[in-house]
Amino acid sequence: MSQDLYRQGPTRPEAEPGQASRPAVQRGKQPRRSPMSRGTAAAASVIPGLALVLALAVAGTAVGKMFPLVGGPVAGIVLGVLLAALARPGARLRPGIGFASKQVLQVSVVVLGSQLSLAQIVQVGVGSFPVMIGSLVVCLTAAYGIGRWLGIVGDLRTLIGVGTGICGASAIAATAPVIGAAGVEVAYAVSTIFLFNVAAVLAFPLLGHLLGMSQHSFGLFAGTAVNDTSSVVAAATVYGQTAANYAVTVKLTRSLMIIPICLGLAWLVRRRNRAASEATARPRLQVVKLVPVFLIGFLLMTTANSLGFIPAAAHHGLSELSVFLITVALCATGLSTDLAALRRTGPRPLILGACLWVVVSVTSLVLQFLTSSL
C-alpha cells in the first residue's frame, strides 16, 4: 500500500467548502510568468557571458591586427582556450557563451555572404575551374579515406576536410552548425588549419620560385592550396602583387563552394537522423531540416551582392564585421572547449591536416600542369 502511494505521489487534501474559488496563489502555486517576462529573463541571462566573449573578441581582433598572419579568429579561439584552462566558466556565463557559439556564429556566416558574388566565377575564368574543383574533390575524398584510416570521428574529419579544401575558419564556421559538431572538434580543426596556413605562407613562395611559376600560376596555386584569406594574401603578396590580386579572386570564388557543400552535408545529416529516428521510433520532429535558416540567409546575401544591391562602399565594413563575428563565435568555442577531450583526441587530426595539406598542394600543381596553366 505504501509503495502504491509512493508511486502515485502525495495526494492533495480535499478542498473545504469555499476554498475552490480561491486564487492559485493562495493555494501555494506561483503565478505564471508572461512570455515577455520570460524573454527578458532569458536575454538578461545571456549578457554576462556575451560580455566576456565580446571582450575576448576585441582582444583577439587587436592581436590579429598586430599579427595579420595569425588573424583575429585564430587569436580569439586561442585566448578562449587559454582562459578556459585557467578558470572554467561558471553556470552564470554559460548562456551567453552558448549564444555566441551558436547564434552569433550563424549570423557571421550570413554576413560572410556579402563578400561573395556569382560574377566572380566569370572573372576567374573557365580555365581555373578544373584546378579549383579538382582540388576540392580530391581533398574531401582524401579527408574521408585518410580520416577513416586514422580512426578520426566523422565530424572532425569533415571539419578539417572543408577547412582545408574550401576556406579555413570560415568554412568550418559554416559547416559546424550544419553537422552539429562539438566545440572541441571546431577548436581542433581551426588550430590544425592555422598551423598549415603558416607553413604554406613560409614554404609556398620558395616552392613557386623553384618551379619557375608565373604570377598567374602562383596566384592560382595560392588561391587553391592556402586556406584563410589572410594567409592567401600573405603568401601571394610575397610572390608579387599580380599574383596576390589573382589569388584573392580565386580564393573568394572557392569560398562559394560553401553553398553546395553545406547543402550536401545537410542532406546527409537529414538522412542519417531520419534513419536513426525510424530505428528508435522517435517522432519526425527530431529530423534536421534540409536547408538551415542561416544558410538561406547566406544564399540571399550572396544573391543580393551578385545583383549589385550591396554597394561597393559597404563591402569593407561588412568584411570587417564578418571577421569580427566569426572571432566572437570562436572565442566562445574556445571558452567551452574541453581540454581533457582535446588531449584524448591525440595527434591524429594533426596528421590528417598534414596529409590533406600535401594532397591539396600536389593536386593543385598537377592539375595546373595537366591543364597547361602552369
Number of C-alpha atoms within 10 A of each C-alpha: 5 7 8 8 10 9 8 9 9 8 7 6 6 8 9 7 7 7 11 11 8 9 11 11 10 9 10 8 9 9 9 9 9 9 9 9 11 12 12 11 11 13 12 12 16 19 17 15 23 22 15 19 28 21 13 24 28 17 17 28 24 16 18 20 13 12 12 15 21 21 23 28 27 26 23 34 30 21 21 27 24 16 17 18 16 9 10 15 16 9 9 13 19 19 20 23 29 19 17 28 27 17 13 20 26 27 20 25 26 22 23 24 27 25 21 25 21 14 12 16 18 10 12 18 10 10 12 18 15 15 23 27 17 15 26 24 13 17 27 23 14 19 28 18 13 18 25 14 10 14 12 18 14 14 18 21 26 24 29 31 29 27 29 35 29 32 26 26 30 25 28 26 23 28 28 22 20 24 20 11 17 16 19 21 26 25 28 21 27 25 20 21 28 25 14 21 27 16 14 23 22 15 12 21 21 15 13 19 12 9 11 12 17 17 20 17 22 30 31 29 33 31 33 32 31 33 29 25 22 17 26 27 26 20 30 29 18 15 22 16 14 15 24 25 17 23 30 21 19 26 27 20 25 23 24 22 18 23 18 10 16 23 17 15 17 21 18 15 19 20 15 13 17 19 13 14 16 11 9 9 9 13 10 11 9 12 17 20 13 17 16 15 11 20 23 13 17 24 18 15 23 24 18 17 21 18 12 11 11 17 9 11 8 11 15 12 10 17 17 14 15 23 21 21 24 32 34 33 31 37 35 35 29 30 33 23 25 19 16 10 11 14 9 8 16 10 10 13 22 19 15 23 26 16 16 27 24 14 17 26 19 15 22 27 20 16 19 20 13 12 12 10 19 19
